[in-house]
Amino acid sequence: MMHKPLVAVFFSLFCGTLQAADLLEMYRAAAENDPIYAAARATREAGQEKKAQGLAGLLPSLSLSGVTQWNDNQSEPRNLPAARSDRQYNTHSYQLSLVQPLFRWQNWVAYDQAKLQTGQAEANFALAQQELILRVAQAYFDVLYASENLAAVRANKEAIAQQLALAQKSFEVGTSTITDTHEAQARHDLVIAQELAAESELEVRQAALAALIGQEAGPLAPPRADLALENPSPKRLQDWLSAAEAEALTVQVQRLQAEIAGREVDKQRAGHYPTLDLVANRGKSKNFAANTGMVDTDSSNVGVQLNVPLYQGGLVASRQREAAANRQAAQAGLEAARRNATLAARQYYLGVSSGLAQVKALQAALRSSQSALESNKLGYEVGVRINIDVLNAENQVYVTRRDLAKATFDTLLAQLRLKAAVGRLGEEDVLSLNALLDPAQAR
C-alpha cells in the first residue's frame, strides 16, 4: 500500500514525457535554449547601452587626481662649502576637476547616433525573433515530413509484403506466373532499402530539432485532417510588395544604418568646429619653500575654456571623406535591402498561392489514387489485372499522401515567411498556426 503513491507519481511523470508536443512548446523551448537566439538577446542588451554612452558626452565629467612624493635635495655652493644644506621632505597635492561641455557639436551628433544604434539593436533583435520562429517551424515540419515519409514507406512495405505472399501462393497453385512473384520480390527488396533511408532521415531531423530546443522533442502534433488553408490577406500582391519595401525588418535595420552613417558625416565635419567647456578645479598642496619651509596651499578656479582647431595634418578632412563614402555604401545597402525584401515577399506570396492550388490538386489526386487502388484490387481478384498493377496503384497512394503532406507543410511555412518578409511575424502567428495542429494524432 505504501508503494502505490510512488508508482502513481512515477507513472504520471512517465506519461508526461510521452505527451504530444506542439509548435508553441517547441518555440518557447527554443527561445530558452537556442544559442543563436541567446546571442541575439545579449547583443540587444549591449546595444541598449549605446544611448547612455552617447548621453555621457553631454553631461559633466568629474575627476580626482593626487600626487605624493618624497624629496631628498642636497645643495653645496662651490665657493662656500660651509653653506651646504640637506633637505628631506614629502610633498602632497590633490585636485578635483569638473568639466561641463557647453558647445561640442560632435557630442550632440554622437548622441543622435547612439539613439539610432539603440533602435537598430531593437530591430536586429526583432529580426532574430522572426528567424527563430522560422527555424523552429522549419525543423518542426521537417520532422513531421520525415515521419510521414517513413509511415508511407512502411505502409507500402506491408502492402508489398502482402502482395508478395499472394503472388507466391498464386504461383504455387498455378494461377499466376513466376514473373509476378519476381516483380513483387523486387519491390519488397527495394522498399526495405527505402525504409532504412527514411529511418535515418527521421533521426537526422529529430536531432536537428533537439539541437534547436536543447532537448528531445518526443511525439509531435501534425496538422488536423480537416485543415483548411487560407489565402494571403490582403489578397493583392502589390500590397505585400509595398509593405515589404517599407516595413521589412531587414529594411528597417539598413535604414537605421544609413541614418547612422549620415550622422557620422556630420560628426566628422564638426571636427572643424570650436569647442567650449566650463572648467572648475579645486585643489590642495603641501610644498617646500626656501624662505618659509613647508607651505600649505588651497586653490580654486572656475573658467570657460575655448578650443579652436586649426590644422591636424588633414586628419579631419580625411575622416570626413571616409564618412561620406560609408554613407554612400549604407544608402546602396538600403536600396539592396528594399529590393531583396520585395523579392522575398513576391516569392512567398506566390509560394502560398501555388501551394494552396497544389494542396487542392493533391487532395483530389489522393481520392483518385485510392479509388484506382480499390479498382485494381478488385480487377486482380477477378483476373483482369495482374499483381504489378496492384503494386503500382498502392505505391501511387502512398506517394500521393506523402506529397500532400509535403505541400501542406511547405504552404504553412510560406505563410510564415510571407509575414516575415513584411516584418509582421510574431508569437501570435505561432499561436494561430499551433491551433491548426492535432495533438491526438501525434507520432
C-alpha positions as CSV (number, residue, x, y, z in Angstrom):
1,M,0.0,0.0,0.0
2,M,2.8,2.4,0.8
3,H,4.3,1.9,-2.7
4,K,1.2,2.9,-4.7
5,P,1.7,6.7,-4.4
6,L,5.2,6.4,-5.6
7,V,4.1,4.2,-8.5
8,A,1.4,6.7,-9.3
9,V,3.8,9.6,-9.3
10,F,6.3,7.8,-11.5
11,F,3.5,6.8,-13.9
12,S,2.3,10.3,-14.2
13,L,5.8,11.6,-14.8
14,F,6.4,8.9,-17.4
15,C,3.2,9.7,-19.2
16,G,4.1,13.4,-19.1
17,T,7.2,12.7,-21.2
18,L,5.1,10.9,-23.8
19,Q,2.6,13.8,-24.3
20,A,2.5,15.3,-27.7
21,A,4.5,18.5,-28.2
22,D,3.1,21.2,-30.4
23,L,4.8,24.1,-32.3
24,L,4.2,26.6,-29.5
25,E,6.1,24.4,-27.0
26,M,8.9,24.0,-29.4
27,Y,9.1,27.7,-30.0
28,R,9.2,28.5,-26.3
29,A,11.8,25.8,-25.6
30,A,14.0,27.2,-28.4
31,A,13.6,30.7,-27.1
32,E,15.1,29.5,-23.8
33,N,17.8,27.2,-25.1
34,D,18.8,28.2,-28.7
35,P,22.3,29.7,-28.5
36,I,21.9,31.8,-31.6
37,Y,18.8,33.5,-30.1
38,A,20.7,33.8,-26.8
39,A,23.5,35.6,-28.6
40,A,20.9,38.0,-30.2
41,R,19.4,38.7,-26.9
42,A,22.8,39.6,-25.4
43,T,23.6,41.7,-28.4
44,R,20.4,43.6,-27.9
45,E,21.3,44.3,-24.3
46,A,24.7,45.6,-25.3
47,G,23.0,47.8,-28.0
48,Q,20.7,49.4,-25.4
49,E,23.8,50.8,-23.6
50,K,24.7,52.9,-26.7
51,K,22.2,55.6,-25.7
52,A,23.6,56.0,-22.2
53,Q,27.1,56.2,-23.7
54,G,26.1,58.9,-26.1
55,L,24.4,60.9,-23.4
56,A,27.6,60.8,-21.3
57,G,29.2,63.1,-23.9
58,L,26.8,65.9,-22.9
59,L,27.0,65.5,-19.2
60,P,29.7,66.9,-16.8
61,S,32.8,64.8,-16.1
62,L,34.4,64.8,-12.6
63,S,37.8,63.6,-11.8
64,L,40.1,63.5,-8.8
65,S,43.8,63.3,-9.0
66,G,46.5,63.3,-6.3
67,V,50.3,63.1,-6.1
68,T,52.6,62.4,-3.2
69,Q,56.4,62.2,-3.5
70,W,59.5,62.1,-1.3
71,N,62.2,64.7,-2.0
72,D,65.8,64.4,-1.0
73,N,67.7,67.6,-2.1
74,Q,71.3,68.4,-1.4
75,S,73.0,71.8,-2.4
76,E,76.6,72.9,-1.9
77,P,77.8,76.3,-3.3
78,R,81.3,76.0,-4.8
79,N,82.7,79.0,-3.0
80,L,81.0,78.3,0.3
81,P,81.4,74.7,1.3
82,A,80.1,75.6,4.8
83,A,76.8,76.7,3.3
84,R,75.9,73.1,2.2
85,S,72.4,72.1,3.0
86,D,70.5,68.8,3.0
87,R,66.7,68.9,2.8
88,Q,64.4,65.9,3.0
89,Y,60.7,66.4,2.9
90,N,57.5,64.9,1.5
91,T,55.1,66.9,-0.8
92,H,51.4,66.2,-1.4
93,S,48.8,67.6,-3.7
94,Y,45.4,66.7,-5.0
95,Q,42.9,68.3,-7.4
96,L,39.2,67.8,-8.1
97,S,38.3,68.9,-11.6
98,L,34.9,69.4,-13.2
99,V,34.4,69.8,-17.0
100,Q,30.9,70.6,-18.4
101,P,30.7,70.8,-22.2
102,L,28.9,73.9,-23.3
103,F,29.3,73.5,-27.1
104,R,30.7,70.3,-28.6
105,W,28.7,69.7,-31.7
106,Q,30.2,66.3,-32.4
107,N,28.9,65.1,-29.0
108,W,25.4,66.1,-29.9
109,V,25.7,64.2,-33.2
110,A,27.1,61.2,-31.3
111,Y,24.1,61.2,-29.0
112,D,21.8,61.2,-32.1
113,Q,23.8,58.3,-33.4
114,A,23.6,56.4,-30.1
115,K,19.8,56.7,-30.2
116,L,19.8,55.3,-33.7
117,Q,22.1,52.5,-32.7
118,T,19.8,51.5,-29.9
119,G,16.9,51.4,-32.3
120,Q,19.0,49.3,-34.6
121,A,19.7,46.8,-31.8
122,E,16.0,46.5,-31.2
123,A,15.3,45.9,-34.9
124,N,18.0,43.3,-35.1
125,F,16.6,41.5,-32.1
126,A,13.1,41.6,-33.7
127,L,14.7,40.1,-36.8
128,A,16.3,37.3,-34.7
129,Q,12.9,36.6,-33.2
130,Q,11.4,36.2,-36.6
131,E,14.3,33.9,-37.7
132,L,13.8,31.8,-34.6
133,I,10.1,31.2,-35.4
134,L,11.1,30.3,-39.0
135,R,13.9,27.9,-37.9
136,V,11.6,26.2,-35.3
137,A,8.8,25.9,-37.8
138,Q,11.1,24.5,-40.5
139,A,12.7,22.0,-38.1
140,Y,9.2,21.0,-36.7
141,F,7.7,20.3,-40.2
142,D,10.9,18.6,-41.3
143,V,10.4,16.1,-38.5
144,L,6.7,15.7,-39.4
145,Y,7.5,15.2,-43.1
146,A,10.2,12.6,-42.3
147,S,7.8,10.8,-40.0
148,E,5.1,10.9,-42.7
149,N,7.6,9.6,-45.3
150,L,8.6,6.8,-43.0
151,A,5.0,5.9,-42.3
152,A,4.2,5.8,-46.0
153,V,7.2,3.6,-46.8
154,R,6.3,1.2,-44.0
155,A,2.7,1.1,-45.2
156,N,3.9,0.4,-48.7
157,K,6.2,-2.2,-47.4
158,E,3.4,-4.0,-45.6
159,A,1.2,-3.9,-48.7
160,I,4.0,-5.2,-50.9
161,A,4.6,-8.0,-48.4
162,Q,1.0,-9.0,-48.7
163,Q,1.1,-8.9,-52.5
164,L,4.3,-10.9,-52.4
165,A,2.8,-13.6,-50.2
166,L,-0.3,-13.6,-52.5
167,A,1.8,-13.9,-55.6
168,Q,3.8,-16.8,-54.2
169,K,0.6,-18.6,-53.2
170,S,-0.9,-18.0,-56.7
171,F,2.2,-19.3,-58.3
172,E,2.2,-22.4,-56.2
173,V,-1.4,-23.2,-57.2
174,G,-0.7,-22.3,-60.8
175,T,-2.9,-19.3,-61.2
176,S,-0.1,-16.8,-61.9
177,T,3.4,-16.8,-63.4
178,I,6.8,-16.7,-61.7
179,T,7.1,-13.2,-63.2
180,D,4.5,-11.8,-60.8
181,T,6.5,-13.3,-57.9
182,H,9.8,-11.9,-59.0
183,E,8.3,-8.4,-59.5
184,A,6.7,-8.5,-56.1
185,Q,10.0,-9.7,-54.5
186,A,12.0,-6.9,-56.3
187,R,9.5,-4.3,-55.0
188,H,9.8,-5.7,-51.5
189,D,13.7,-5.6,-51.5
190,L,13.6,-2.0,-52.8
191,V,11.1,-0.8,-50.1
192,I,13.3,-2.3,-47.4
193,A,16.2,-0.1,-48.6
194,Q,13.8,2.9,-48.7
195,E,12.7,2.2,-45.1
196,L,16.3,2.2,-43.9
197,A,16.9,5.6,-45.6
198,A,13.6,7.0,-44.2
199,E,14.5,5.9,-40.7
200,S,17.9,7.6,-41.0
201,E,16.4,10.8,-42.3
202,L,13.9,10.9,-39.4
203,E,16.7,10.5,-36.9
204,V,18.6,13.4,-38.5
205,R,15.6,15.7,-38.5
206,Q,14.8,14.8,-34.9
207,A,18.4,15.6,-33.9
208,A,18.2,19.0,-35.7
209,L,15.1,19.9,-33.7
210,A,16.6,18.7,-30.5
211,A,19.7,20.8,-31.1
212,L,17.4,23.8,-31.6
213,I,15.3,23.4,-28.4
214,G,18.0,21.8,-26.2
215,Q,16.1,18.6,-25.5
216,E,14.4,15.6,-27.2
217,A,11.2,16.7,-28.7
218,G,9.1,13.5,-28.4
219,P,5.9,13.0,-30.5
220,L,4.8,16.0,-32.5
221,A,1.3,17.1,-33.3
222,P,0.6,17.2,-37.1
223,P,-1.9,19.4,-38.8
224,R,-5.5,18.5,-38.4
225,A,-7.1,16.2,-41.0
226,D,-9.7,18.9,-41.8
227,L,-7.2,21.6,-42.1
228,A,-8.4,24.4,-44.3
229,L,-5.6,26.7,-45.6
230,E,-6.4,30.3,-46.3
231,N,-5.3,32.7,-49.0
232,P,-3.0,35.6,-48.1
233,S,-4.7,38.6,-46.6
234,P,-4.6,41.2,-48.1
235,K,-5.1,39.4,-51.4
236,R,-3.3,41.9,-53.7
237,L,0.3,41.1,-54.3
238,Q,1.1,44.8,-54.6
239,D,0.0,45.4,-51.0
240,W,2.6,42.9,-49.8
241,L,5.3,44.3,-52.0
242,S,4.7,47.9,-50.7
243,A,4.7,46.6,-47.1
244,A,7.9,44.7,-47.6
245,E,9.7,47.7,-49.1
246,A,8.7,49.9,-46.1
247,E,8.3,47.6,-43.1
248,A,10.6,44.6,-43.6
249,L,13.0,44.3,-40.6
250,T,16.0,44.0,-42.9
251,V,15.0,47.3,-44.5
252,Q,14.5,48.9,-41.1
253,V,17.9,47.8,-39.9
254,Q,19.6,49.1,-43.1
255,R,17.6,52.3,-43.0
256,L,18.9,53.0,-39.5
257,Q,22.4,52.1,-40.6
258,A,22.1,54.7,-43.4
259,E,21.0,57.3,-40.9
260,I,23.9,56.4,-38.6
261,A,26.3,56.8,-41.5
262,G,24.8,60.2,-42.3
263,R,25.2,61.4,-38.7
264,E,28.9,60.2,-38.9
265,V,29.5,62.7,-41.8
266,D,28.1,65.5,-39.5
267,K,30.2,64.3,-36.6
268,Q,33.4,64.3,-38.6
269,R,32.6,67.7,-40.1
270,A,32.3,69.0,-36.5
271,G,36.0,68.3,-36.1
272,H,36.5,71.8,-37.7
273,Y,34.2,73.5,-35.2
274,P,35.4,75.2,-31.9
275,T,34.5,73.7,-28.6
276,L,33.6,75.5,-25.4
277,D,33.7,74.0,-21.9
278,L,33.1,75.1,-18.4
279,V,36.0,74.1,-16.3
280,A,36.3,74.2,-12.5
281,N,39.1,73.0,-10.2
282,R,39.5,72.6,-6.5
283,G,42.9,71.6,-5.1
284,K,45.2,71.5,-2.2
285,S,49.0,71.0,-2.0
286,K,51.9,70.9,0.5
287,N,55.2,72.1,-0.8
288,F,58.6,73.3,0.4
289,A,59.6,77.0,0.1
290,A,63.1,78.1,0.6
291,N,62.3,81.0,2.9
292,T,59.3,79.7,4.8
293,G,59.7,76.0,4.8
294,M,56.7,73.8,4.2
295,V,53.7,75.7,2.9
296,D,50.0,74.5,2.6
297,T,48.2,75.9,-0.4
298,D,44.5,75.8,-1.2
299,S,43.3,76.7,-4.7
300,S,40.0,77.1,-6.6
301,N,39.3,78.3,-10.0
302,V,36.3,78.4,-12.4
303,G,36.5,79.4,-16.0
304,V,35.4,78.9,-19.6
305,Q,37.8,77.1,-22.0
306,L,37.7,77.7,-25.7
307,N,39.5,75.4,-28.2
308,V,39.7,76.3,-31.9
309,P,41.2,73.5,-34.1
310,L,43.3,75.0,-36.8
311,Y,45.2,72.2,-38.6
312,Q,45.6,68.5,-37.7
313,G,47.6,67.3,-40.7
314,G,44.5,66.7,-42.9
315,L,43.1,64.1,-40.4
316,V,39.7,65.7,-40.1
317,A,39.2,66.2,-43.8
318,S,40.2,62.6,-44.5
319,R,37.8,61.2,-41.9
320,Q,35.0,63.4,-43.4
321,R,35.7,61.9,-46.9
322,E,35.7,58.4,-45.3
323,A,32.4,59.0,-43.6
324,A,30.8,60.3,-46.9
325,A,31.9,57.2,-48.7
326,N,30.5,55.0,-45.9
327,R,27.2,56.9,-46.2
328,Q,27.0,56.1,-49.9
329,A,27.7,52.4,-49.1
330,A,24.9,52.4,-46.5
331,Q,22.5,54.0,-48.9
332,A,23.3,51.4,-51.5
333,G,22.8,48.7,-48.9
334,L,19.4,50.2,-48.1
335,E,18.3,50.0,-51.7
336,A,19.5,46.4,-51.9
337,A,17.6,45.6,-48.7
338,R,14.4,47.0,-50.3
339,R,14.8,45.0,-53.4
340,N,15.5,41.8,-51.6
341,A,12.5,42.4,-49.3
342,T,10.1,42.9,-52.2
343,L,11.6,39.8,-54.0
344,A,11.1,37.7,-50.9
345,A,7.5,39.0,-50.5
346,R,6.8,38.1,-54.1
347,Q,8.4,34.7,-53.8
348,Y,6.5,33.7,-50.7
349,Y,3.2,35.2,-51.8
350,L,3.4,33.1,-55.0
351,G,4.6,30.2,-52.8
352,V,1.4,30.4,-50.7
353,S,-0.8,30.8,-53.8
354,S,0.7,27.9,-55.7
355,G,0.9,25.8,-52.5
356,L,-2.9,26.2,-52.0
357,A,-3.5,25.1,-55.5
358,Q,-1.1,22.2,-55.2
359,V,-2.7,21.0,-52.0
360,K,-6.2,21.0,-53.6
361,A,-4.8,19.1,-56.6
362,L,-3.1,16.5,-54.4
363,Q,-6.2,16.1,-52.3
364,A,-8.1,15.2,-55.5
365,A,-5.3,13.0,-56.7
366,L,-5.3,11.1,-53.4
367,R,-9.0,10.4,-53.7
368,S,-8.5,9.3,-57.3
369,S,-5.5,7.1,-56.3
370,Q,-7.5,5.4,-53.6
371,S,-10.3,4.7,-56.0
372,A,-7.8,3.4,-58.5
373,L,-6.3,1.1,-55.9
374,E,-9.7,-0.4,-55.0
375,S,-10.4,-1.0,-58.7
376,N,-7.1,-2.7,-59.3
377,K,-7.6,-4.9,-56.2
378,L,-11.0,-6.0,-57.5
379,G,-9.6,-6.5,-61.0
380,Y,-6.8,-8.7,-59.7
381,E,-9.3,-10.8,-57.8
382,V,-11.4,-11.4,-60.9
383,G,-8.3,-11.9,-63.1
384,V,-8.4,-8.8,-65.3
385,R,-5.4,-7.1,-63.5
386,I,-2.0,-8.6,-62.6
387,N,-0.1,-8.2,-59.4
388,I,2.1,-5.4,-60.7
389,D,-1.0,-3.3,-61.4
390,V,-2.0,-3.5,-57.7
391,L,1.6,-2.7,-56.5
392,N,1.8,0.3,-58.7
393,A,-1.6,1.5,-57.5
394,E,-0.7,1.0,-53.9
395,N,2.6,2.9,-54.4
396,Q,0.8,5.8,-56.0
397,V,-1.5,6.1,-53.0
398,Y,1.5,6.3,-50.6
399,V,3.5,8.7,-52.8
400,T,0.5,11.0,-53.2
401,R,-0.2,11.0,-49.5
402,R,3.4,11.9,-48.8
403,D,3.4,14.6,-51.4
404,L,0.2,16.1,-50.0
405,A,1.8,16.3,-46.5
406,K,4.9,18.0,-48.1
407,A,2.8,20.5,-50.0
408,T,0.8,21.3,-46.8
409,F,3.9,21.8,-44.7
410,D,5.5,24.0,-47.4
411,T,2.4,26.2,-47.7
412,L,2.2,26.7,-44.0
413,L,5.9,27.7,-44.0
414,A,5.4,30.0,-46.9
415,Q,2.7,31.8,-45.0
416,L,5.1,32.4,-42.1
417,R,7.8,33.5,-44.4
418,L,5.5,35.9,-46.1
419,K,4.6,37.5,-42.8
420,A,8.3,37.7,-42.0
421,A,9.0,39.4,-45.4
422,V,6.9,42.4,-44.3
423,G,8.2,42.4,-40.7
424,R,4.9,41.2,-39.2
425,L,5.8,37.7,-38.0
426,G,5.4,37.3,-34.2
427,E,4.4,34.9,-31.5
428,E,0.7,35.5,-32.3
429,D,1.3,33.8,-35.6
430,V,2.8,30.8,-33.8
431,L,-0.4,30.6,-31.7
432,S,-2.5,30.8,-34.9
433,L,-0.6,28.0,-36.6
434,N,-0.5,26.0,-33.4
435,A,-4.3,26.0,-33.3
436,L,-4.3,24.1,-36.7
437,L,-2.4,21.1,-35.1
438,D,-4.0,18.0,-33.7
439,P,-2.1,16.6,-30.6
440,A,-4.3,13.5,-30.7
441,Q,-2.6,12.4,-33.9
442,A,0.9,12.9,-32.7
443,R,3.6,10.5,-33.7
